C-alpha cells in the first residue's frame, strides 16, 4: 500500500478507519472505490489506480489521527479535493488511503479589515468568492474550474487561471497554512497567531507546501489574503484571421503600458467549441480570438478598454467591447468551459487531458503556437489551443477518439512533443496544473541538480514515503 | 453491454473527460458528498460496468438509482454527456441482469398499465384518509413504526379527491367561442388520481381559448415511471398503445398539464424505437404536436387574459421535466402574468430540483427531504401565498414541504389561477 512497506492488511485498514471516523465517512466497497480511481487526466482513465479505502475527515484531529496511523503502518495516503486535476495528482497510484477533503468546506473566518480569510481545504473557489463578495472582497486567482475546484487543491498545485497575468497564482495570496505532517504532527506556517499581510520570519515553509501536491503533508487550513473587489470591468474580444497576429496584439497591448486582468486566446477549434456549447455567444469563426479583460474604476476600465480596442483593430478583423454584465458573463463562462467543451470541435471525438498546460516565454509565444499546430499535423491529431496567452501559459487539447488505440498513441506522442518543445524554448512543462504522475518523467531534464535537493527535502519530511507516493518524482 | 434504449454506451461514455463540473450542480451530490453520488462517479460506474471491470450488483444499482434524473448535469455538461439517458439505459441493463423486485414489478406492470384500477386505488386511498386511519396513525405516532418507505408515502400523500379526473371530464368539451383547434388532452396518472381539479381547470382553460378538447379515454400511463426503473419493455408497450390512442383521436395537438407526461410523449418516446421503423416515425410525428399546456397557450392559441381579479402573491417552481427536458420556462410565467391581480415573485434557484423526481421522494426520502428543504427556504424567502408549478409530483413534494414547515402557502398549477380568473372565484 505504500511502496511495499505497509504492515496492515486491506481489511484491517478498513476496520481501523471505521473505528477512527465511523462508517458514514469511510468508503471501501468496490463501487465506491472505483469512483476514486480518476481525476481529469487521461492516464487515470486508462490505468486502474484503486485505493484500499477512502476517508472523508472533517477535522484537523481526524486527519492527524489518520496520519499517525498511516505512519505507524506504512500506508500510503493521497489527499484529494474535487479530483479536478489533470495530472493524476490525486489518484492513489500506489494504493492505500485516499483522503477526500472536499466535504470539509467551512469558511472559518472572514476578516474584512485585515483583508484575509481562513478556510478549510474543501471550500470551492467560486463559493468563497460568492461568500466574500458581500464584504466587497475577492480572491483574484480564477481557474477555469472555479465552480468546482477546491482551495486545498489550488494551494497544493499553486494553481492560477484566467487572471494570473495581473494577479499571479494562488501562492501569492497564501499567508499561512495549517498542515498535518506525515507523522501526524500539526504545524502552522506563517506565524502561529499572525494576521500580518507580510512576513519574512524564518524559512518560507508556506512556500514549501505550495505546489507540493500532497507529497509533504496534508493541508487542513488556509489563511488567504483577499483583495478589494474592483467596482468595474470590461471585456474586449478581438477576432484575428491569423494566429500570429493575435499573439502580436497581446505584446502591443503590454507595450502601450496596459496590464489587463485577463488575456485569453482561443484558436479556431476553441471558438467553434464554445459556439457549439453556447450558441447564443455567436463568436465569429476566425483563426484566433483574444479576450482582454480589464478591471478597476469605471473610468479606468472604459479608458483601457477603448485603448485595447484601438490597438487590436490594427491587426484584428473585428473587435467587440462588452460592458453589459450579461454579455460579459456569457463570454467569460464560455471561455471557462472550453476545457471540457473543446471536444465539440470534432464530431464523434473527445478531448483528453495530456500535455495540457505548458508555459512559454512571452517572446516565444507566437513561435510556440505555430509549432504546436505543426506537432498536431505531424501526428495527424487535432490540437485545440486556448489559454492564458497573457502569461504564456497555453492549454493544448488533443481531440481524438479515445476508443481508437492508434489515435490514443498519437495523442500521447503529441503530449510528449509539446512538453519537449516547452523545455527546448525555455518554457516550463506545467504553468499551473502541477506535475502529478504524468510529468514526473520530465523533472530531471527540467530541474537537474535541483531535483536532488527536492528529493532530500521530501525524504527529510516524509522518511517513510507515505505521502502521495509516485508523484512529482519518477521512482527509481 | 447493450441497451435497447437507443444508446451506444461506449460512444456516449467516451465524451466524459471527468472534469468534475457536474459535482457543482447535482442536488444529490450536494447532500451526500461522496464521489459515487456525483454524476461523474455514476458515469464512471457505468463505464466500469460496460468494460466488465464491475459486475452488476445491488450496490451498483443503488448508486445509479440515487439519482433524480433531473438533467441538471446533462444540461450543464460542456462535453455534451447525456448523463441521465446513460443512467436510464444502465438501469434497464441492471433490471434485466438483477431482476426487478416483485413489488416494483407489480406496481409498474400490474397497476400503472391499467387505468381501470386507478379509480379503485383512489377510493382506497380516500377511505384510508377519511376513515380517520391516517389521522390516527399520525396522532398516535404509529406512523413511525411503518416501514420507512410506507411512512414516507403516507406523509407525502395529499388529500385524495372523491372522483378521479377521468370520471369528471366529458369525452369532448366544446370550444367556447370560435373553435380554433381540436386538442387531445393527455390526462396523466398523478393528475387523474391526486389532482383532478387541475384536469378540470386545464380543460376549461383550453376550451376558453378556442379549443375543442377531447379527453382521450383509452390512453395509458405515459411510461415515465417504467423508464426510470429500466422497464423498457413495458414503457415501449405503453408508448405503442398511447401512439395508437392519440392517433385515433385525430386531433391537431396533444396537450398535457403534467411536465413528465409531455416530456415523455414529446421526447423520450423517440428513444424507444429503432430509427427507420414505422413506430419511430410515429413518435416523430407525435413529438411535433405535443405541448405542455402553458407553452400551448403562449405559442399556439395566445392567452385570453383572465377577466376577474385573483389577488395573490405567487412564485413559480420550474419542474425539471419542463425547464430542462423541454426548455419551457417563460411560458408558465407568462400564464401567471396573464392573471389580473397576481403579483409574481421570482424565487432564487427556481429551476433547482425539489427532490421529488417521481418515486425518488419515497425511495430516498431522507435525501429528498434535504433537497426539498433548500427549495422551501427559497419559496419562503419570497413570502408568496401561492407556489405555482406544472407537475403533479412537484406539487405533492412542495405541498409536503410546506405542510412540514407549518406554512399556509399552497401549491397550484398556473392554469388553475387562469381558470379562477375566468370564473371569477
Interface residues (C-beta under 8 A of the other chain):
Chain A: X27 X29 X30 X31 X32 X34 X35 X36 X37 X38 X39 X40 X44 X45 X48 X54 X56 X82 X83 X84 X100 X102 X103 X124 X145 X147 X148 X149 X277 X337 X338 X339 X340 X341 X343 X344 X348 X350 X351 X352 X353 X401 X402 X403
Chain B: X10 X11 X14 X15 X16 X17 X18 X19 X20 X21 X23 X24 X33 X34 X35 X36 X38 X40 X41 X44 X45 X48 X53 X54 X57 X59 X60 X63 X77 X78 X79 X80
